């Protein structure tokens, strides 16, 4: 989370408010037959963002208009560096993949779809960036590619680590039960048994 902590407090708060506005956008809610499902999913997504940017979800207002977010963002956007803009998009993509922030890690690991980047989450992320006056298409695409590369490298490292453990086990097994110590103990046992039989 160190990258997210680099975002100034004002930017993190504006990001959370923009995400809140995106979840309350009437055009988003019209396309879903189940309003309860939409509310549950969008609230979970918003809570993930709040957790990543360290803004308490409870401290957000009940709602905010996209116009208020756009106006505030237009006053600040010239001060945002390219890295900060990329970090904002990265937060949105990570929050979209994170799942329910109220569940502990064990519960999340049990879930079948722990990493699920839904069309709803992507749409809300896109809308959030638009409200902030940022190039949503470019920034989201870059953030998705960066995260995919990071996940690929992590998976590759985990696979290499597991391959090394398998090879180590294979070498131990090639030396027989318990390795060379086991062979020596077995031989000593046979010698003692043979001596006892005499």
Order of alpha helices (4+ residues) and beta strands (2+ residues): alpha-alpha-alpha-alpha-alpha-alpha-alpha-alpha-alpha-alpha
